[in-house]
């Protein structure tokens, strides 16, 4: 199955589809993860290093978990945000999210 890396799409389209674009890194090889689109309905992140053994990671599952961590840390702010404001809030609060073995193995670098 081929995957479309969204780097070729206009920046706005990419950022609208992926909350963690520019924030998520591979813990196996320390490379930034790219967005990958198998079909319009299936959003995933893929390691940008083509030699990395990492499989594709579900964007939906990863984004939900990262948002839950954000909401626990910034409870009041999270309740005030509309869904379309989440990406900006995450980028203001987080420098980097590293994913190790899977979605349940994340490390956060929070901004001060």
MARGUKE-691054 format. One line per field, with one value per residue: x, y, z of N, C-alpha, C, O in turn; residue in three letters; residue number from 0. Coordinates in steps of 0.2 Angstrom, whole numbers, plus 5000, padded with zeros to 4 digits. Layout:
<lotis>
nc1: (X / ...)
nc2: (Y / ...)
nc3: (Z / ...)
cac1: (X / ...)
cac2: (Y / ...)
cac3: (Z / ...)
cc1: (X / ...)
cc2: (Y / ...)
cc3: (Z / ...)
oc1: (X / ...)
oc2: (Y / ...)
oc3: (Z / ...)
r: (ALA / ...)
k: (NUM / ...)
</lotis>
This chain:
<lotis>
nc1: (5004 / 5003 / 5008 / 5004 / 5014 / 5012 / 5019 / 5020 / 5007 / 4998 / 5003 / 4993 / 4983 / 4989 / 4992 / 4979 / 4974 / 4982 / 4986 / 4998 / 5008 / 5024 / 5028 / 5029 / 5040 / 5051 / 5055 / 5064 / 5074 / 5076 / 5071 / 5061 / 5044 / 5034 / 5018 / 5006 / 4996 / 4985 / 4973 / 4960 / 4952 / 4960 / 4972 / 4989 / 5005 / 5022 / 5039 / 5051 / 5063 / 5068 / 5075 / 5071 / 5064 / 5051 / 5033 / 5019 / 5010 / 4994 / 4986 / 4975 / 4973 / 4985 / 4985 / 4973 / 4978 / 4988 / 4981 / 4973 / 4983 / 4988 / 4976 / 4975 / 4986 / 4984 / 4970 / 4960 / 4962 / 4961 / 4947 / 4941 / 4945 / 4940 / 4937 / 4944 / 4954 / 4964 / 4976 / 4984 / 4985 / 4992 / 5004 / 5009 / 5011 / 5019 / 5035 / 5040 / 5035 / 5039 / 5038 / 5039 / 5039 / 5026 / 5010 / 5006 / 5018 / 5025 / 5034 / 5035 / 5040 / 5038 / 5034 / 5040)
nc2: (4994 / 5011 / 5026 / 5043 / 5056 / 5071 / 5082 / 5088 / 5094 / 5109 / 5120 / 5124 / 5114 / 5103 / 5106 / 5108 / 5095 / 5087 / 5087 / 5086 / 5089 / 5093 / 5093 / 5080 / 5066 / 5052 / 5040 / 5029 / 5032 / 5046 / 5055 / 5067 / 5065 / 5062 / 5067 / 5055 / 5049 / 5036 / 5034 / 5046 / 5045 / 5039 / 5044 / 5045 / 5045 / 5044 / 5039 / 5049 / 5045 / 5033 / 5021 / 5018 / 5006 / 5008 / 5006 / 5013 / 5026 / 5028 / 5043 / 5048 / 5041 / 5044 / 5059 / 5060 / 5055 / 5063 / 5075 / 5073 / 5072 / 5085 / 5092 / 5087 / 5093 / 5107 / 5110 / 5120 / 5129 / 5120 / 5117 / 5129 / 5130 / 5129 / 5116 / 5118 / 5126 / 5119 / 5114 / 5125 / 5128 / 5117 / 5118 / 5129 / 5125 / 5114 / 5108 / 5096 / 5080 / 5064 / 5048 / 5032 / 5015 / 5014 / 5021 / 5022 / 5025 / 5038 / 5053 / 5069 / 5086 / 5100 / 5117 / 5131)
nc3: (5000 / 4996 / 5003 / 5005 / 5008 / 5016 / 5014 / 5002 / 5000 / 5002 / 5016 / 5025 / 5023 / 5028 / 5041 / 5046 / 5046 / 5055 / 5071 / 5078 / 5070 / 5066 / 5080 / 5084 / 5087 / 5083 / 5094 / 5092 / 5083 / 5084 / 5074 / 5066 / 5065 / 5050 / 5042 / 5036 / 5024 / 5021 / 5016 / 5013 / 5025 / 5034 / 5045 / 5048 / 5057 / 5052 / 5053 / 5047 / 5044 / 5032 / 5035 / 5047 / 5059 / 5063 / 5063 / 5055 / 5064 / 5072 / 5070 / 5075 / 5087 / 5094 / 5095 / 5103 / 5115 / 5118 / 5119 / 5130 / 5140 / 5139 / 5144 / 5157 / 5162 / 5160 / 5165 / 5166 / 5155 / 5145 / 5145 / 5141 / 5127 / 5110 / 5099 / 5087 / 5091 / 5097 / 5091 / 5090 / 5104 / 5109 / 5102 / 5108 / 5121 / 5121 / 5117 / 5111 / 5107 / 5110 / 5103 / 5108 / 5109 / 5106 / 5106 / 5119 / 5125 / 5128 / 5128 / 5135 / 5131 / 5139 / 5137 / 5146)
cac1: (5000 / 5007 / 5006 / 5005 / 5017 / 5008 / 5023 / 5018 / 5001 / 4999 / 5004 / 4987 / 4980 / 4993 / 4991 / 4972 / 4973 / 4986 / 4987 / 5005 / 5013 / 5030 / 5029 / 5030 / 5047 / 5052 / 5060 / 5068 / 5079 / 5077 / 5069 / 5054 / 5039 / 5030 / 5011 / 5005 / 4989 / 4984 / 4967 / 4958 / 4949 / 4965 / 4978 / 4994 / 5012 / 5027 / 5045 / 5054 / 5069 / 5066 / 5078 / 5069 / 5059 / 5044 / 5027 / 5015 / 5006 / 4988 / 4986 / 4969 / 4975 / 4991 / 4982 / 4969 / 4981 / 4992 / 4976 / 4972 / 4989 / 4987 / 4970 / 4976 / 4991 / 4981 / 4963 / 4955 / 4963 / 4958 / 4940 / 4940 / 4946 / 4936 / 4941 / 4948 / 4960 / 4968 / 4982 / 4988 / 4987 / 4997 / 5011 / 5011 / 5013 / 5024 / 5041 / 5041 / 5032 / 5043 / 5034 / 5044 / 5037 / 5019 / 5006 / 5006 / 5025 / 5026 / 5038 / 5034 / 5045 / 5034 / 5037 / 5040)
cac2: (5000 / 5017 / 5032 / 5050 / 5061 / 5077 / 5088 / 5091 / 5098 / 5116 / 5119 / 5124 / 5108 / 5098 / 5108 / 5107 / 5088 / 5084 / 5092 / 5086 / 5091 / 5098 / 5091 / 5072 / 5063 / 5045 / 5038 / 5024 / 5035 / 5053 / 5059 / 5070 / 5061 / 5065 / 5065 / 5050 / 5048 / 5030 / 5036 / 5052 / 5044 / 5036 / 5048 / 5042 / 5048 / 5040 / 5041 / 5052 / 5041 / 5027 / 5016 / 5016 / 5000 / 5010 / 5006 / 5019 / 5027 / 5031 / 5050 / 5049 / 5039 / 5048 / 5065 / 5060 / 5054 / 5070 / 5080 / 5071 / 5074 / 5093 / 5093 / 5086 / 5098 / 5113 / 5109 / 5126 / 5131 / 5115 / 5117 / 5135 / 5130 / 5126 / 5110 / 5121 / 5130 / 5114 / 5113 / 5131 / 5127 / 5111 / 5121 / 5134 / 5122 / 5108 / 5108 / 5090 / 5074 / 5058 / 5042 / 5026 / 5009 / 5014 / 5027 / 5022 / 5026 / 5045 / 5058 / 5076 / 5092 / 5106 / 5124 / 5134)
cac3: (5000 / 4996 / 5007 / 5003 / 5013 / 5015 / 5013 / 4995 / 5000 / 5005 / 5023 / 5029 / 5023 / 5032 / 5048 / 5048 / 5047 / 5060 / 5077 / 5081 / 5064 / 5069 / 5087 / 5086 / 5085 / 5084 / 5099 / 5090 / 5079 / 5085 / 5068 / 5066 / 5061 / 5045 / 5041 / 5031 / 5022 / 5017 / 5012 / 5016 / 5031 / 5039 / 5046 / 5052 / 5057 / 5050 / 5054 / 5041 / 5042 / 5029 / 5038 / 5054 / 5059 / 5066 / 5059 / 5055 / 5071 / 5072 / 5071 / 5079 / 5094 / 5097 / 5096 / 5108 / 5121 / 5119 / 5121 / 5137 / 5144 / 5140 / 5148 / 5164 / 5165 / 5159 / 5165 / 5165 / 5148 / 5140 / 5145 / 5137 / 5120 / 5105 / 5095 / 5081 / 5094 / 5100 / 5088 / 5092 / 5111 / 5109 / 5100 / 5113 / 5127 / 5120 / 5112 / 5107 / 5109 / 5107 / 5104 / 5108 / 5106 / 5104 / 5108 / 5126 / 5127 / 5125 / 5132 / 5133 / 5133 / 5139 / 5137 / 5153)
cc1: (5004 / 5004 / 5008 / 5008 / 5015 / 5012 / 5022 / 5012 / 5002 / 4999 / 4998 / 4983 / 4983 / 4992 / 4984 / 4971 / 4977 / 4988 / 4994 / 5010 / 5018 / 5031 / 5031 / 5037 / 5047 / 5057 / 5065 / 5074 / 5080 / 5076 / 5062 / 5050 / 5035 / 5023 / 5011 / 4998 / 4988 / 4978 / 4964 / 4955 / 4954 / 4971 / 4983 / 5001 / 5017 / 5034 / 5048 / 5060 / 5067 / 5069 / 5076 / 5064 / 5052 / 5039 / 5024 / 5011 / 5000 / 4988 / 4981 / 4971 / 4980 / 4988 / 4977 / 4972 / 4985 / 4987 / 4974 / 4977 / 4989 / 4982 / 4971 / 4981 / 4988 / 4973 / 4959 / 4956 / 4960 / 4950 / 4937 / 4941 / 4941 / 4940 / 4946 / 4954 / 4965 / 4975 / 4987 / 4990 / 4992 / 5004 / 5013 / 5014 / 5018 / 5029 / 5041 / 5038 / 5036 / 5039 / 5039 / 5041 / 5030 / 5016 / 5006 / 5013 / 5027 / 5030 / 5037 / 5039 / 5040 / 5037 / 5036 / 5034)
cc2: (5006 / 5022 / 5038 / 5054 / 5068 / 5083 / 5092 / 5095 / 5105 / 5115 / 5120 / 5118 / 5103 / 5100 / 5107 / 5100 / 5085 / 5089 / 5092 / 5087 / 5095 / 5097 / 5084 / 5070 / 5056 / 5044 / 5033 / 5027 / 5042 / 5057 / 5062 / 5065 / 5065 / 5063 / 5060 / 5049 / 5042 / 5031 / 5042 / 5051 / 5041 / 5040 / 5045 / 5046 / 5043 / 5043 / 5044 / 5049 / 5034 / 5021 / 5014 / 5010 / 5002 / 5009 / 5013 / 5019 / 5030 / 5038 / 5051 / 5047 / 5043 / 5055 / 5065 / 5059 / 5060 / 5075 / 5079 / 5073 / 5082 / 5095 / 5092 / 5091 / 5105 / 5113 / 5115 / 5128 / 5126 / 5115 / 5123 / 5134 / 5126 / 5120 / 5113 / 5125 / 5125 / 5114 / 5119 / 5130 / 5122 / 5114 / 5126 / 5131 / 5117 / 5110 / 5102 / 5084 / 5068 / 5052 / 5036 / 5020 / 5009 / 5020 / 5028 / 5024 / 5033 / 5049 / 5065 / 5081 / 5098 / 5112 / 5127 / 5139)
cc3: (5000 / 5000 / 5004 / 5009 / 5011 / 5014 / 5007 / 4995 / 5003 / 5012 / 5027 / 5029 / 5028 / 5040 / 5051 / 5050 / 5053 / 5065 / 5079 / 5075 / 5067 / 5076 / 5088 / 5083 / 5087 / 5089 / 5098 / 5086 / 5080 / 5079 / 5069 / 5062 / 5056 / 5045 / 5035 / 5030 / 5018 / 5013 / 5016 / 5023 / 5036 / 5039 / 5050 / 5052 / 5055 / 5051 / 5047 / 5039 / 5039 / 5031 / 5045 / 5054 / 5061 / 5061 / 5059 / 5062 / 5069 / 5074 / 5076 / 5087 / 5098 / 5099 / 5102 / 5115 / 5123 / 5122 / 5128 / 5142 / 5145 / 5144 / 5155 / 5167 / 5165 / 5159 / 5163 / 5158 / 5144 / 5139 / 5141 / 5130 / 5116 / 5102 / 5090 / 5084 / 5097 / 5097 / 5090 / 5100 / 5112 / 5107 / 5104 / 5119 / 5127 / 5115 / 5108 / 5111 / 5106 / 5109 / 5103 / 5105 / 5103 / 5107 / 5116 / 5129 / 5124 / 5130 / 5130 / 5135 / 5133 / 5139 / 5144 / 5153)
oc1: (5009 / 4998 / 5014 / 5005 / 5015 / 5010 / 5023 / 5011 / 5007 / 4996 / 4997 / 4980 / 4979 / 4990 / 4983 / 4967 / 4974 / 4992 / 4997 / 5016 / 5016 / 5036 / 5034 / 5038 / 5044 / 5063 / 5070 / 5080 / 5085 / 5079 / 5058 / 5052 / 5033 / 5021 / 5014 / 4994 / 4989 / 4978 / 4967 / 4955 / 4953 / 4975 / 4981 / 5001 / 5016 / 5035 / 5047 / 5062 / 5064 / 5067 / 5078 / 5059 / 5048 / 5040 / 5025 / 5009 / 5000 / 4989 / 4981 / 4969 / 4979 / 4990 / 4978 / 4971 / 4986 / 4989 / 4974 / 4976 / 4990 / 4983 / 4969 / 4980 / 4989 / 4970 / 4954 / 4951 / 4957 / 4948 / 4932 / 4938 / 4938 / 4946 / 4951 / 4958 / 4970 / 4980 / 4993 / 4996 / 4996 / 5009 / 5019 / 5018 / 5022 / 5028 / 5042 / 5037 / 5036 / 5037 / 5043 / 5040 / 5028 / 5019 / 5006 / 5014 / 5031 / 5030 / 5037 / 5042 / 5038 / 5043 / 5031 / 5033)
oc2: (5007 / 5022 / 5039 / 5055 / 5070 / 5089 / 5098 / 5099 / 5106 / 5111 / 5116 / 5116 / 5099 / 5095 / 5106 / 5098 / 5080 / 5094 / 5097 / 5086 / 5101 / 5100 / 5083 / 5071 / 5053 / 5046 / 5032 / 5024 / 5045 / 5062 / 5059 / 5062 / 5071 / 5058 / 5061 / 5049 / 5042 / 5029 / 5044 / 5055 / 5041 / 5041 / 5042 / 5051 / 5037 / 5049 / 5040 / 5049 / 5030 / 5015 / 5008 / 5010 / 4998 / 5011 / 5017 / 5014 / 5035 / 5040 / 5055 / 5051 / 5044 / 5058 / 5070 / 5062 / 5062 / 5079 / 5084 / 5076 / 5084 / 5099 / 5096 / 5093 / 5109 / 5115 / 5114 / 5130 / 5129 / 5115 / 5123 / 5139 / 5121 / 5121 / 5110 / 5127 / 5127 / 5113 / 5118 / 5132 / 5123 / 5113 / 5127 / 5134 / 5115 / 5112 / 5103 / 5084 / 5068 / 5050 / 5036 / 5020 / 5006 / 5024 / 5033 / 5023 / 5033 / 5048 / 5066 / 5080 / 5100 / 5113 / 5125 / 5143)
oc3: (5004 / 5002 / 5002 / 5014 / 5006 / 5013 / 5006 / 4991 / 5007 / 5015 / 5032 / 5034 / 5031 / 5043 / 5057 / 5054 / 5056 / 5064 / 5082 / 5077 / 5069 / 5079 / 5093 / 5077 / 5091 / 5089 / 5101 / 5087 / 5077 / 5078 / 5073 / 5057 / 5057 / 5048 / 5030 / 5035 / 5012 / 5007 / 5021 / 5028 / 5042 / 5034 / 5055 / 5048 / 5057 / 5050 / 5042 / 5033 / 5042 / 5029 / 5047 / 5049 / 5061 / 5055 / 5063 / 5065 / 5065 / 5080 / 5081 / 5091 / 5104 / 5104 / 5106 / 5120 / 5129 / 5126 / 5132 / 5147 / 5150 / 5148 / 5159 / 5172 / 5169 / 5154 / 5159 / 5155 / 5139 / 5134 / 5138 / 5126 / 5118 / 5102 / 5089 / 5080 / 5100 / 5101 / 5092 / 5102 / 5117 / 5111 / 5105 / 5123 / 5132 / 5110 / 5102 / 5117 / 5100 / 5114 / 5098 / 5099 / 5099 / 5111 / 5118 / 5135 / 5120 / 5136 / 5124 / 5140 / 5127 / 5142 / 5147 / 5158)
r: (UNK / UNK / UNK / UNK / UNK / UNK / UNK / UNK / UNK / UNK / UNK / UNK / UNK / UNK / UNK / UNK / UNK / UNK / UNK / UNK / UNK / UNK / UNK / UNK / UNK / UNK / UNK / UNK / UNK / UNK / UNK / UNK / UNK / UNK / UNK / UNK / UNK / UNK / UNK / UNK / UNK / UNK / UNK / UNK / UNK / UNK / UNK / UNK / UNK / UNK / UNK / UNK / UNK / UNK / UNK / UNK / UNK / UNK / UNK / UNK / UNK / UNK / UNK / UNK / UNK / UNK / UNK / UNK / UNK / UNK / UNK / UNK / UNK / UNK / UNK / UNK / UNK / UNK / UNK / UNK / UNK / UNK / UNK / UNK / UNK / UNK / UNK / UNK / UNK / UNK / UNK / UNK / UNK / UNK / UNK / UNK / UNK / UNK / UNK / UNK / UNK / UNK / UNK / UNK / UNK / UNK / UNK / UNK / UNK / UNK / UNK / UNK)
k: (0 / 1 / 2 / 3 / 4 / 5 / 6 / 7 / 8 / 9 / 10 / 11 / 12 / 13 / 14 / 15 / 16 / 17 / 18 / 19 / 20 / 21 / 22 / 23 / 24 / 25 / 26 / 27 / 28 / 29 / 30 / 31 / 32 / 33 / 34 / 35 / 36 / 37 / 38 / 39 / 40 / 41 / 42 / 43 / 44 / 45 / 46 / 47 / 48 / 49 / 50 / 51 / 52 / 53 / 54 / 55 / 56 / 57 / 58 / 59 / 60 / 61 / 62 / 63 / 64 / 65 / 66 / 67 / 68 / 69 / 70 / 71 / 72 / 73 / 74 / 75 / 76 / 77 / 78 / 79 / 80 / 81 / 82 / 83 / 84 / 85 / 86 / 87 / 88 / 89 / 90 / 91 / 92 / 93 / 94 / 95 / 96 / 97 / 98 / 99 / 100 / 101 / 102 / 103 / 104 / 105 / 106 / 107 / 108 / 109 / 110 / 111)
</lotis>
